[in-house]
Amino acid sequence: LQRAQREALEREATRGAEQARQQELIRDMKERLLELLREKDALWQKTEGIDTPMPSPVPRDQGLCARCHKDFRLLSRRYNCSRMCQGKVCHTCSVDMGKHGRCCLVCYQQRQPQAT
């Protein structure tokens, strides 16, 4: 009977030590979570003023691609961007939108953010 009581006391002592260790771990995790939240808030405040880039304006020279400034020649076809900027772009700088025509990469990425 005494041996059973002694074993029960030992189990309770180890259980208490384990519980104290788990409580300390929980406290450390809560502190780390608060640190990460503060870092996130600081980064959010820094990035709040950053604007997304708009498509560059159409160049004045209609013989050049609006993105890479490549000359349009016999083998380099000119496409009108069918989206926001209405610029003239080459095949390399454009994306096929199916029956909607082609659009420049910048307009496509703004329209389809998952494509980036």
N, C-alpha and C positions, 0 to 999 in steps of 0.2 A: 504494500500500500504506500509506503514511504517512497519507494522507487518510482511508482506511478505519479505521485505528487511532484517529485523532483523533476521528472521528465516533462510534466505539464508546465511547471514553472520555467524550465529551460525553453520549451516551445513558445511560451508566452513572451519570454524575454527576446527571443530571436524575432518573433512576430512584431514586437514593439520596435526593435531596431530597424527591421525592414520597413515598417510604416513610417518611421522617422526619416529614413533615407528617401522614401518615395515622396514625402511631403517636401523635403529639401529639393528634390528634383523638380517637383511641380512649381515651387517658388522660383527656381532658376529659370524654368521655361517661361513663366509669366514675365519675369524681368527681361528676358531676351525678346519676347514678343513685343513688349513695350518699346524696347530699343529699335526693333525693326519698324514698328509703326511710326516712331519719330523720324527715322531715316526716310521712310516712304513719304511722309508729309513734307519733309524738307525737299526731297527730289520733286515732288508734285508742284511745290511752290516755285522751284527753279524752272520747270518745264512749262508752267502755265502760260508764260509770255511768249513761247515759241509758236510761230505760225507755220502752217503747212505751205510749201512752195506752190505758187500758181504757175501754170504753163508760161513759158517765156513768150514774149510778144513776137508776132510774126515779123520776120525780117523784111526790110524794104525791097531787097532784091528778090524778085519772084523766080529767078533762075537758080536759087539755092534752096537746099533742104532747110527747114526751120530748125531742125535739131542738130544735124551733123555738118551743115553748110556745104554739102556735096553738090556739085554742079549737076543739073538735070541735062542729060544728053539723050542720044538715041536709045541707049541700052538701060538708062536709069529713069524709070517712069516716075512721074509726079503724081502724088495722091493728095486729095484734099482731106484734112482731118474732119471727120463727120461729128465731132463732139464740140467741146467748148472753144478751142482756140481758132478753129477754121484755118490753120496753117497748111502750107504745102510741105509734105514730107515724102521721103524716098521709101522704097520697099523695106529697107533695113530698119528704119526708124518708125515703122507703122505696124499695127496689129490688125489682122483680118477680123472684122466683126460680123462676118456672114453677109446676110442680105442688107445689113445696115451700112455696108461699105468698110472703109478702113479708118482707123484713127491713130493719132500719134501715141507713143508709149506713155508719155506723161498723163495725157487725158485718160488713157486706158487704166493706168495704175490708180488714178484718183477715183475712177468709176468702180474699179474692181480691186479694193484694198487687199483681198486675199491673194491676188496674183503676184504681189511683190515678195 
